[in-house]
Amino acid sequence: MKNENIPADVKSKSIKEARDEINDILTKLENKYTDLNDSIDDYKRLIQLNNHIEELFKKKVKEISSIVERKKGNNDK
């Protein structure tokens, strides 16, 4: 799933908020009385949240790499 397919309400979440919602969904999915149709929707939401978290981590890695490279450049002078 590409980033543009992630709904705005998911994109606006912090990593902690997304993780908390994922935990809620997992708890619900683990319940043996959960309706299968609801489970499919919950699973799709889980995938969206996971992809959003992955995108946030990728952005952080780029930021950190950029900072490290700048510091390396300053130390080489």
HTML snippet that shows the backbone in 3Dmol.js (N, CA, C, O; Angstrom):
<script src="https://3Dmol.org/build/3Dmol-min.js"></script>
<div id="view" style="width:600px;height:400px;position:relative"></div>
<script>
const pdb = `
ATOM      1  N   MET A   1       0.845  -1.171   0.000  1.00  0.00           N
ATOM      2  CA  MET A   1       0.000   0.000   0.000  1.00  0.00           C
ATOM      3  C   MET A   1       0.893   1.238   0.000  1.00  0.00           C
ATOM      4  O   MET A   1       1.793   1.385   0.827  1.00  0.00           O
ATOM      5  N   LYS A   2       0.619   2.096  -0.929  1.00  0.00           N
ATOM      6  CA  LYS A   2       1.407   3.311  -1.031  1.00  0.00           C
ATOM      7  C   LYS A   2       0.907   4.342  -0.041  1.00  0.00           C
ATOM      8  O   LYS A   2      -0.228   4.282   0.432  1.00  0.00           O
ATOM      9  N   ASN A   3       1.776   5.286   0.260  1.00  0.00           N
ATOM     10  CA  ASN A   3       1.467   6.311   1.247  1.00  0.00           C
ATOM     11  C   ASN A   3       0.212   7.102   0.880  1.00  0.00           C
ATOM     12  O   ASN A   3      -0.541   7.504   1.768  1.00  0.00           O
ATOM     13  N   GLU A   4      -0.028   7.331  -0.425  1.00  0.00           N
ATOM     14  CA  GLU A   4      -1.204   8.108  -0.818  1.00  0.00           C
ATOM     15  C   GLU A   4      -2.509   7.357  -0.571  1.00  0.00           C
ATOM     16  O   GLU A   4      -3.578   7.967  -0.593  1.00  0.00           O
ATOM     17  N   ASN A   5      -2.443   6.049  -0.337  1.00  0.00           N
ATOM     18  CA  ASN A   5      -3.635   5.261  -0.043  1.00  0.00           C
ATOM     19  C   ASN A   5      -3.972   5.240   1.444  1.00  0.00           C
ATOM     20  O   ASN A   5      -4.973   4.648   1.849  1.00  0.00           O
ATOM     21  N   ILE A   6      -3.151   5.876   2.244  1.00  0.00           N
ATOM     22  CA  ILE A   6      -3.386   5.914   3.685  1.00  0.00           C
ATOM     23  C   ILE A   6      -4.332   7.070   3.982  1.00  0.00           C
ATOM     24  O   ILE A   6      -4.048   8.205   3.601  1.00  0.00           O
ATOM     25  N   PRO A   7      -5.449   6.808   4.652  1.00  0.00           N
ATOM     26  CA  PRO A   7      -6.423   7.862   4.944  1.00  0.00           C
ATOM     27  C   PRO A   7      -5.826   8.983   5.805  1.00  0.00           C
ATOM     28  O   PRO A   7      -4.887   8.770   6.571  1.00  0.00           O
ATOM     29  N   ALA A   8      -6.393  10.162   5.657  1.00  0.00           N
ATOM     30  CA  ALA A   8      -5.903  11.351   6.377  1.00  0.00           C
ATOM     31  C   ALA A   8      -5.946  11.152   7.890  1.00  0.00           C
ATOM     32  O   ALA A   8      -5.055  11.618   8.600  1.00  0.00           O
ATOM     33  N   ASP A   9      -6.976  10.464   8.390  1.00  0.00           N
ATOM     34  CA  ASP A   9      -7.063  10.271   9.841  1.00  0.00           C
ATOM     35  C   ASP A   9      -5.936   9.392  10.362  1.00  0.00           C
ATOM     36  O   ASP A   9      -5.567   9.493  11.532  1.00  0.00           O
ATOM     37  N   VAL A  10      -5.386   8.537   9.515  1.00  0.00           N
ATOM     38  CA  VAL A  10      -4.241   7.716   9.909  1.00  0.00           C
ATOM     39  C   VAL A  10      -2.963   8.539   9.784  1.00  0.00           C
ATOM     40  O   VAL A  10      -2.109   8.500  10.669  1.00  0.00           O
ATOM     41  N   LYS A  11      -2.831   9.286   8.685  1.00  0.00           N
ATOM     42  CA  LYS A  11      -1.635  10.103   8.457  1.00  0.00           C
ATOM     43  C   LYS A  11      -1.418  11.138   9.552  1.00  0.00           C
ATOM     44  O   LYS A  11      -0.287  11.556   9.800  1.00  0.00           O
ATOM     45  N   SER A  12      -2.486  11.548  10.200  1.00  0.00           N
ATOM     46  CA  SER A  12      -2.363  12.584  11.232  1.00  0.00           C
ATOM     47  C   SER A  12      -1.919  12.020  12.587  1.00  0.00           C
ATOM     48  O   SER A  12      -1.660  12.781  13.519  1.00  0.00           O
ATOM     49  N   LYS A  13      -1.832  10.710  12.695  1.00  0.00           N
ATOM     50  CA  LYS A  13      -1.482  10.090  13.974  1.00  0.00           C
ATOM     51  C   LYS A  13       0.021  10.080  14.210  1.00  0.00           C
ATOM     52  O   LYS A  13       0.817   9.946  13.280  1.00  0.00           O
ATOM     53  N   SER A  14       0.384  10.225  15.475  1.00  0.00           N
ATOM     54  CA  SER A  14       1.783  10.050  15.869  1.00  0.00           C
ATOM     55  C   SER A  14       2.068   8.551  15.914  1.00  0.00           C
ATOM     56  O   SER A  14       1.154   7.730  15.827  1.00  0.00           O
ATOM     57  N   ILE A  15       3.335   8.211  16.049  1.00  0.00           N
ATOM     58  CA  ILE A  15       3.695   6.791  16.153  1.00  0.00           C
ATOM     59  C   ILE A  15       3.002   6.162  17.353  1.00  0.00           C
ATOM     60  O   ILE A  15       2.483   5.049  17.257  1.00  0.00           O
ATOM     61  N   LYS A  16       2.988   6.862  18.477  1.00  0.00           N
ATOM     62  CA  LYS A  16       2.360   6.326  19.685  1.00  0.00           C
ATOM     63  C   LYS A  16       0.863   6.122  19.478  1.00  0.00           C
ATOM     64  O   LYS A  16       0.317   5.088  19.866  1.00  0.00           O
ATOM     65  N   GLU A  17       0.197   7.098  18.869  1.00  0.00           N
ATOM     66  CA  GLU A  17      -1.245   6.968  18.634  1.00  0.00           C
ATOM     67  C   GLU A  17      -1.542   5.795  17.704  1.00  0.00           C
ATOM     68  O   GLU A  17      -2.476   5.030  17.943  1.00  0.00           O
ATOM     69  N   ALA A  18      -0.751   5.655  16.652  1.00  0.00           N
ATOM     70  CA  ALA A  18      -0.945   4.544  15.716  1.00  0.00           C
ATOM     71  C   ALA A  18      -0.686   3.207  16.399  1.00  0.00           C
ATOM     72  O   ALA A  18      -1.432   2.247  16.207  1.00  0.00           O
ATOM     73  N   ARG A  19       0.373   3.152  17.194  1.00  0.00           N
ATOM     74  CA  ARG A  19       0.705   1.914  17.917  1.00  0.00           C
ATOM     75  C   ARG A  19      -0.418   1.543  18.891  1.00  0.00           C
ATOM     76  O   ARG A  19      -0.784   0.373  19.007  1.00  0.00           O
ATOM     77  N   ASP A  20      -0.958   2.540  19.587  1.00  0.00           N
ATOM     78  CA  ASP A  20      -2.053   2.267  20.524  1.00  0.00           C
ATOM     79  C   ASP A  20      -3.278   1.719  19.804  1.00  0.00           C
ATOM     80  O   ASP A  20      -3.926   0.789  20.284  1.00  0.00           O
ATOM     81  N   GLU A  21      -3.592   2.305  18.640  1.00  0.00           N
ATOM     82  CA  GLU A  21      -4.745   1.798  17.878  1.00  0.00           C
ATOM     83  C   GLU A  21      -4.471   0.389  17.365  1.00  0.00           C
ATOM     84  O   GLU A  21      -5.369  -0.453  17.357  1.00  0.00           O
ATOM     85  N   ILE A  22      -3.250   0.131  16.940  1.00  0.00           N
ATOM     86  CA  ILE A  22      -2.885  -1.224  16.497  1.00  0.00           C
ATOM     87  C   ILE A  22      -3.086  -2.216  17.636  1.00  0.00           C
ATOM     88  O   ILE A  22      -3.645  -3.292  17.429  1.00  0.00           O
ATOM     89  N   ASN A  23      -2.641  -1.866  18.824  1.00  0.00           N
ATOM     90  CA  ASN A  23      -2.819  -2.759  19.981  1.00  0.00           C
ATOM     91  C   ASN A  23      -4.295  -3.017  20.255  1.00  0.00           C
ATOM     92  O   ASN A  23      -4.680  -4.143  20.572  1.00  0.00           O
ATOM     93  N   ASP A  24      -5.130  -1.974  20.136  1.00  0.00           N
ATOM     94  CA  ASP A  24      -6.574  -2.141  20.334  1.00  0.00           C
ATOM     95  C   ASP A  24      -7.162  -3.099  19.292  1.00  0.00           C
ATOM     96  O   ASP A  24      -7.971  -3.967  19.619  1.00  0.00           O
ATOM     97  N   ILE A  25      -6.750  -2.930  18.050  1.00  0.00           N
ATOM     98  CA  ILE A  25      -7.252  -3.791  16.978  1.00  0.00           C
ATOM     99  C   ILE A  25      -6.802  -5.238  17.199  1.00  0.00           C
ATOM    100  O   ILE A  25      -7.589  -6.170  17.032  1.00  0.00           O
ATOM    101  N   LEU A  26      -5.539  -5.417  17.572  1.00  0.00           N
ATOM    102  CA  LEU A  26      -5.053  -6.776  17.813  1.00  0.00           C
ATOM    103  C   LEU A  26      -5.817  -7.463  18.940  1.00  0.00           C
ATOM    104  O   LEU A  26      -6.146  -8.646  18.849  1.00  0.00           O
ATOM    105  N   THR A  27      -6.092  -6.717  19.993  1.00  0.00           N
ATOM    106  CA  THR A  27      -6.875  -7.269  21.102  1.00  0.00           C
ATOM    107  C   THR A  27      -8.254  -7.692  20.610  1.00  0.00           C
ATOM    108  O   THR A  27      -8.750  -8.764  20.958  1.00  0.00           O
ATOM    109  N   LYS A  28      -8.864  -6.833  19.794  1.00  0.00           N
ATOM    110  CA  LYS A  28     -10.189  -7.138  19.248  1.00  0.00           C
ATOM    111  C   LYS A  28     -10.137  -8.362  18.332  1.00  0.00           C
ATOM    112  O   LYS A  28     -11.020  -9.218  18.390  1.00  0.00           O
ATOM    113  N   LEU A  29      -9.105  -8.447  17.486  1.00  0.00           N
ATOM    114  CA  LEU A  29      -8.993  -9.572  16.550  1.00  0.00           C
ATOM    115  C   LEU A  29      -8.728 -10.890  17.269  1.00  0.00           C
ATOM    116  O   LEU A  29      -9.108 -11.955  16.781  1.00  0.00           O
ATOM    117  N   GLU A  30      -8.085 -10.821  18.413  1.00  0.00           N
ATOM    118  CA  GLU A  30      -7.787 -12.033  19.181  1.00  0.00           C
ATOM    119  C   GLU A  30      -9.019 -12.580  19.900  1.00  0.00           C
ATOM    120  O   GLU A  30      -9.000 -13.716  20.374  1.00  0.00           O
ATOM    121  N   ASN A  31     -10.079 -11.797  19.985  1.00  0.00           N
ATOM    122  CA  ASN A  31     -11.312 -12.222  20.629  1.00  0.00           C
ATOM    123  C   ASN A  31     -12.023 -13.228  19.717  1.00  0.00           C
ATOM    124  O   ASN A  31     -12.291 -12.934  18.552  1.00  0.00           O
ATOM    125  N   LYS A  32     -12.316 -14.381  20.240  1.00  0.00           N
ATOM    126  CA  LYS A  32     -12.925 -15.428  19.408  1.00  0.00           C
ATOM    127  C   LYS A  32     -14.366 -15.116  19.011  1.00  0.00           C
ATOM    128  O   LYS A  32     -14.926 -15.808  18.160  1.00  0.00           O
ATOM    129  N   TYR A  33     -14.980 -14.091  19.607  1.00  0.00           N
ATOM    130  CA  TYR A  33     -16.360 -13.735  19.287  1.00  0.00           C
ATOM    131  C   TYR A  33     -16.453 -12.583  18.294  1.00  0.00           C
ATOM    132  O   TYR A  33     -17.543 -12.069  18.041  1.00  0.00           O
ATOM    133  N   THR A  34     -15.329 -12.178  17.734  1.00  0.00           N
ATOM    134  CA  THR A  34     -15.310 -11.078  16.786  1.00  0.00           C
ATOM    135  C   THR A  34     -15.924 -11.515  15.465  1.00  0.00           C
ATOM    136  O   THR A  34     -15.648 -12.609  14.973  1.00  0.00           O
ATOM    137  N   ASP A  35     -16.759 -10.653  14.894  1.00  0.00           N
ATOM    138  CA  ASP A  35     -17.412 -10.905  13.616  1.00  0.00           C
ATOM    139  C   ASP A  35     -16.371 -10.895  12.492  1.00  0.00           C
ATOM    140  O   ASP A  35     -15.496 -10.030  12.470  1.00  0.00           O
ATOM    141  N   LEU A  36     -16.458 -11.838  11.572  1.00  0.00           N
ATOM    142  CA  LEU A  36     -15.487 -11.956  10.490  1.00  0.00           C
ATOM    143  C   LEU A  36     -15.468 -10.713   9.603  1.00  0.00           C
ATOM    144  O   LEU A  36     -14.392 -10.259   9.214  1.00  0.00           O
ATOM    145  N   ASN A  37     -16.624 -10.158   9.278  1.00  0.00           N
ATOM    146  CA  ASN A  37     -16.666  -8.957   8.434  1.00  0.00           C
ATOM    147  C   ASN A  37     -15.973  -7.783   9.121  1.00  0.00           C
ATOM    148  O   ASN A  37     -15.246  -7.024   8.480  1.00  0.00           O
ATOM    149  N   ASP A  38     -16.198  -7.637  10.419  1.00  0.00           N
ATOM    150  CA  ASP A  38     -15.514  -6.584  11.171  1.00  0.00           C
ATOM    151  C   ASP A  38     -14.014  -6.837  11.197  1.00  0.00           C
ATOM    152  O   ASP A  38     -13.212  -5.905  11.138  1.00  0.00           O
ATOM    153  N   SER A  39     -13.649  -8.106  11.286  1.00  0.00           N
ATOM    154  CA  SER A  39     -12.231  -8.469  11.329  1.00  0.00           C
ATOM    155  C   SER A  39     -11.515  -8.061  10.051  1.00  0.00           C
ATOM    156  O   SER A  39     -10.369  -7.614  10.098  1.00  0.00           O
ATOM    157  N   ILE A  40     -12.166  -8.209   8.928  1.00  0.00           N
ATOM    158  CA  ILE A  40     -11.562  -7.828   7.647  1.00  0.00           C
ATOM    159  C   ILE A  40     -11.309  -6.330   7.615  1.00  0.00           C
ATOM    160  O   ILE A  40     -10.237  -5.886   7.203  1.00  0.00           O
ATOM    161  N   ASP A  41     -12.292  -5.551   8.047  1.00  0.00           N
ATOM    162  CA  ASP A  41     -12.122  -4.091   8.101  1.00  0.00           C
ATOM    163  C   ASP A  41     -11.032  -3.703   9.094  1.00  0.00           C
ATOM    164  O   ASP A  41     -10.222  -2.815   8.825  1.00  0.00           O
ATOM    165  N   ASP A  42     -11.018  -4.364  10.225  1.00  0.00           N
ATOM    166  CA  ASP A  42      -9.989  -4.084  11.230  1.00  0.00           C
ATOM    167  C   ASP A  42      -8.599  -4.431  10.694  1.00  0.00           C
ATOM    168  O   ASP A  42      -7.635  -3.705  10.935  1.00  0.00           O
ATOM    169  N   TYR A  43      -8.505  -5.528   9.978  1.00  0.00           N
ATOM    170  CA  TYR A  43      -7.216  -5.934   9.411  1.00  0.00           C
ATOM    171  C   TYR A  43      -6.726  -4.901   8.401  1.00  0.00           C
ATOM    172  O   TYR A  43      -5.544  -4.556   8.386  1.00  0.00           O
ATOM    173  N   LYS A  44      -7.623  -4.410   7.564  1.00  0.00           N
ATOM    174  CA  LYS A  44      -7.254  -3.383   6.584  1.00  0.00           C
ATOM    175  C   LYS A  44      -6.766  -2.122   7.301  1.00  0.00           C
ATOM    176  O   LYS A  44      -5.787  -1.503   6.883  1.00  0.00           O
ATOM    177  N   ARG A  45      -7.441  -1.752   8.364  1.00  0.00           N
ATOM    178  CA  ARG A  45      -7.037  -0.588   9.147  1.00  0.00           C
ATOM    179  C   ARG A  45      -5.660  -0.833   9.773  1.00  0.00           C
ATOM    180  O   ARG A  45      -4.814   0.061   9.807  1.00  0.00           O
ATOM    181  N   LEU A  46      -5.455  -2.028  10.255  1.00  0.00           N
ATOM    182  CA  LEU A  46      -4.166  -2.408  10.842  1.00  0.00           C
ATOM    183  C   LEU A  46      -3.035  -2.244   9.825  1.00  0.00           C
ATOM    184  O   LEU A  46      -1.965  -1.741  10.168  1.00  0.00           O
ATOM    185  N   ILE A  47      -3.257  -2.654   8.606  1.00  0.00           N
ATOM    186  CA  ILE A  47      -2.259  -2.526   7.547  1.00  0.00           C
ATOM    187  C   ILE A  47      -1.989  -1.047   7.263  1.00  0.00           C
ATOM    188  O   ILE A  47      -0.834  -0.658   7.089  1.00  0.00           O
ATOM    189  N   GLN A  48      -3.026  -0.227   7.213  1.00  0.00           N
ATOM    190  CA  GLN A  48      -2.846   1.208   6.986  1.00  0.00           C
ATOM    191  C   GLN A  48      -2.012   1.839   8.101  1.00  0.00           C
ATOM    192  O   GLN A  48      -1.102   2.625   7.837  1.00  0.00           O
ATOM    193  N   LEU A  49      -2.324   1.495   9.327  1.00  0.00           N
ATOM    194  CA  LEU A  49      -1.578   2.031  10.468  1.00  0.00           C
ATOM    195  C   LEU A  49      -0.121   1.578  10.428  1.00  0.00           C
ATOM    196  O   LEU A  49       0.789   2.367  10.682  1.00  0.00           O
ATOM    197  N   ASN A  50       0.091   0.320  10.111  1.00  0.00           N
ATOM    198  CA  ASN A  50       1.449  -0.208  10.027  1.00  0.00           C
ATOM    199  C   ASN A  50       2.249   0.510   8.935  1.00  0.00           C
ATOM    200  O   ASN A  50       3.409   0.862   9.146  1.00  0.00           O
ATOM    201  N   ASN A  51       1.637   0.725   7.782  1.00  0.00           N
ATOM    202  CA  ASN A  51       2.317   1.421   6.689  1.00  0.00           C
ATOM    203  C   ASN A  51       2.637   2.863   7.061  1.00  0.00           C
ATOM    204  O   ASN A  51       3.682   3.394   6.683  1.00  0.00           O
ATOM    205  N   HIS A  52       1.739   3.485   7.795  1.00  0.00           N
ATOM    206  CA  HIS A  52       1.971   4.853   8.257  1.00  0.00           C
ATOM    207  C   HIS A  52       3.174   4.899   9.197  1.00  0.00           C
ATOM    208  O   HIS A  52       4.036   5.767   9.061  1.00  0.00           O
ATOM    209  N   ILE A  53       3.233   3.983  10.131  1.00  0.00           N
ATOM    210  CA  ILE A  53       4.373   3.924  11.060  1.00  0.00           C
ATOM    211  C   ILE A  53       5.665   3.687  10.287  1.00  0.00           C
ATOM    212  O   ILE A  53       6.688   4.304  10.586  1.00  0.00           O
ATOM    213  N   GLU A  54       5.628   2.816   9.315  1.00  0.00           N
ATOM    214  CA  GLU A  54       6.812   2.542   8.499  1.00  0.00           C
ATOM    215  C   GLU A  54       7.283   3.813   7.787  1.00  0.00           C
ATOM    216  O   GLU A  54       8.482   4.088   7.737  1.00  0.00           O
ATOM    217  N   GLU A  55       6.356   4.577   7.244  1.00  0.00           N
ATOM    218  CA  GLU A  55       6.711   5.828   6.571  1.00  0.00           C
ATOM    219  C   GLU A  55       7.327   6.822   7.553  1.00  0.00           C
ATOM    220  O   GLU A  55       8.296   7.505   7.219  1.00  0.00           O
ATOM    221  N   LEU A  56       6.769   6.907   8.763  1.00  0.00           N
ATOM    222  CA  LEU A  56       7.326   7.809   9.765  1.00  0.00           C
ATOM    223  C   LEU A  56       8.747   7.402  10.145  1.00  0.00           C
ATOM    224  O   LEU A  56       9.614   8.259  10.318  1.00  0.00           O
ATOM    225  N   PHE A  57       8.983   6.112  10.273  1.00  0.00           N
ATOM    226  CA  PHE A  57      10.331   5.632  10.593  1.00  0.00           C
ATOM    227  C   PHE A  57      11.308   5.934   9.450  1.00  0.00           C
ATOM    228  O   PHE A  57      12.451   6.318   9.697  1.00  0.00           O
ATOM    229  N   LYS A  58      10.866   5.762   8.216  1.00  0.00           N
ATOM    230  CA  LYS A  58      11.730   6.066   7.069  1.00  0.00           C
ATOM    231  C   LYS A  58      12.135   7.536   7.071  1.00  0.00           C
ATOM    232  O   LYS A  58      13.291   7.864   6.802  1.00  0.00           O
ATOM    233  N   LYS A  59      11.189   8.420   7.374  1.00  0.00           N
ATOM    234  CA  LYS A  59      11.494   9.855   7.445  1.00  0.00           C
ATOM    235  C   LYS A  59      12.513  10.137   8.543  1.00  0.00           C
ATOM    236  O   LYS A  59      13.438  10.926   8.346  1.00  0.00           O
ATOM    237  N   LYS A  60      12.350   9.501   9.686  1.00  0.00           N
ATOM    238  CA  LYS A  60      13.283   9.701  10.803  1.00  0.00           C
ATOM    239  C   LYS A  60      14.676   9.200  10.446  1.00  0.00           C
ATOM    240  O   LYS A  60      15.672   9.838  10.789  1.00  0.00           O
ATOM    241  N   VAL A  61      14.753   8.072   9.766  1.00  0.00           N
ATOM    242  CA  VAL A  61      16.051   7.526   9.364  1.00  0.00           C
ATOM    243  C   VAL A  61      16.753   8.513   8.430  1.00  0.00           C
ATOM    244  O   VAL A  61      17.955   8.746   8.560  1.00  0.00           O
ATOM    245  N   LYS A  62      16.004   9.093   7.490  1.00  0.00           N
ATOM    246  CA  LYS A  62      16.589  10.078   6.576  1.00  0.00           C
ATOM    247  C   LYS A  62      17.084  11.297   7.343  1.00  0.00           C
ATOM    248  O   LYS A  62      18.176  11.798   7.076  1.00  0.00           O
ATOM    249  N   GLU A  63      16.285  11.777   8.296  1.00  0.00           N
ATOM    250  CA  GLU A  63      16.691  12.932   9.102  1.00  0.00           C
ATOM    251  C   GLU A  63      17.973  12.633   9.879  1.00  0.00           C
ATOM    252  O   GLU A  63      18.902  13.439   9.894  1.00  0.00           O
ATOM    253  N   ILE A  64      18.010  11.486  10.511  1.00  0.00           N
ATOM    254  CA  ILE A  64      19.177  11.105  11.307  1.00  0.00           C
ATOM    255  C   ILE A  64      20.401  10.942  10.409  1.00  0.00           C
ATOM    256  O   ILE A  64      21.489  11.398  10.761  1.00  0.00           O
ATOM    257  N   SER A  65      20.237  10.303   9.267  1.00  0.00           N
ATOM    258  CA  SER A  65      21.354  10.123   8.338  1.00  0.00           C
ATOM    259  C   SER A  65      21.893  11.465   7.863  1.00  0.00           C
ATOM    260  O   SER A  65      23.104  11.653   7.744  1.00  0.00           O
ATOM    261  N   SER A  66      20.993  12.387   7.596  1.00  0.00           N
ATOM    262  CA  SER A  66      21.398  13.718   7.150  1.00  0.00           C
ATOM    263  C   SER A  66      22.197  14.433   8.239  1.00  0.00           C
ATOM    264  O   SER A  66      23.216  15.060   7.947  1.00  0.00           O
ATOM    265  N   ILE A  67      21.753  14.345   9.467  1.00  0.00           N
ATOM    266  CA  ILE A  67      22.452  14.970  10.594  1.00  0.00           C
ATOM    267  C   ILE A  67      23.836  14.352  10.764  1.00  0.00           C
ATOM    268  O   ILE A  67      24.817  15.067  10.967  1.00  0.00           O
ATOM    269  N   VAL A  68      23.914  13.040  10.683  1.00  0.00           N
ATOM    270  CA  VAL A  68      25.190  12.346  10.838  1.00  0.00           C
ATOM    271  C   VAL A  68      26.150  12.766   9.725  1.00  0.00           C
ATOM    272  O   VAL A  68      27.327  13.018   9.985  1.00  0.00           O
ATOM    273  N   GLU A  69      25.661  12.842   8.499  1.00  0.00           N
ATOM    274  CA  GLU A  69      26.507  13.238   7.372  1.00  0.00           C
ATOM    275  C   GLU A  69      27.011  14.671   7.542  1.00  0.00           C
ATOM    276  O   GLU A  69      28.171  14.957   7.247  1.00  0.00           O
ATOM    277  N   ARG A  70      26.161  15.562   8.007  1.00  0.00           N
ATOM    278  CA  ARG A  70      26.585  16.954   8.241  1.00  0.00           C
ATOM    279  C   ARG A  70      27.659  17.011   9.319  1.00  0.00           C
ATOM    280  O   ARG A  70      28.642  17.740   9.191  1.00  0.00           O
ATOM    281  N   LYS A  71      27.462  16.244  10.368  1.00  0.00           N
ATOM    282  CA  LYS A  71      28.452  16.230  11.458  1.00  0.00           C
ATOM    283  C   LYS A  71      29.778  15.651  10.974  1.00  0.00           C
ATOM    284  O   LYS A  71      30.842  16.144  11.348  1.00  0.00           O
ATOM    285  N   LYS A  72      29.721  14.606  10.142  1.00  0.00           N
ATOM    286  CA  LYS A  72      30.934  14.031   9.586  1.00  0.00           C
ATOM    287  C   LYS A  72      31.662  15.079   8.750  1.00  0.00           C
ATOM    288  O   LYS A  72      32.881  15.220   8.841  1.00  0.00           O
ATOM    289  N   GLY A  73      30.905  15.809   7.939  1.00  0.00           N
ATOM    290  CA  GLY A  73      31.485  16.844   7.089  1.00  0.00           C
ATOM    291  C   GLY A  73      32.143  17.937   7.903  1.00  0.00           C
ATOM    292  O   GLY A  73      33.204  18.433   7.524  1.00  0.00           O
ATOM    293  N   ASN A  74      31.539  18.320   9.006  1.00  0.00           N
ATOM    294  CA  ASN A  74      32.111  19.355   9.873  1.00  0.00           C
ATOM    295  C   ASN A  74      33.352  18.849  10.589  1.00  0.00           C
ATOM    296  O   ASN A  74      34.280  19.621  10.829  1.00  0.00           O
ATOM    297  N   ASN A  75      33.387  17.590  10.930  1.00  0.00           N
ATOM    298  CA  ASN A  75      34.550  17.024  11.622  1.00  0.00           C
ATOM    299  C   ASN A  75      35.742  16.826  10.695  1.00  0.00           C
ATOM    300  O   ASN A  75      36.889  16.810  11.143  1.00  0.00           O
ATOM    301  N   ASP A  76      35.466  16.674   9.385  1.00  0.00           N
ATOM    302  CA  ASP A  76      36.548  16.460   8.424  1.00  0.00           C
ATOM    303  C   ASP A  76      37.298  17.751   8.111  1.00  0.00           C
ATOM    304  O   ASP A  76      38.387  17.705   7.538  1.00  0.00           O
ATOM    305  N   LYS A  77      36.748  18.871   8.468  1.00  0.00           N
ATOM    306  CA  LYS A  77      37.372  20.170   8.138  1.00  0.00           C
ATOM    307  C   LYS A  77      38.486  20.510   9.065  1.00  0.00           C
ATOM    308  O   LYS A  77      39.108  21.563   8.922  1.00  0.00           O
TER     309      LYS A  77
END
`;
const viewer = $3Dmol.createViewer("view");
viewer.addModel(pdb, "pdb");
viewer.setStyle({}, {cartoon: {color: "spectrum"}});
viewer.zoomTo();
viewer.render();
</script>
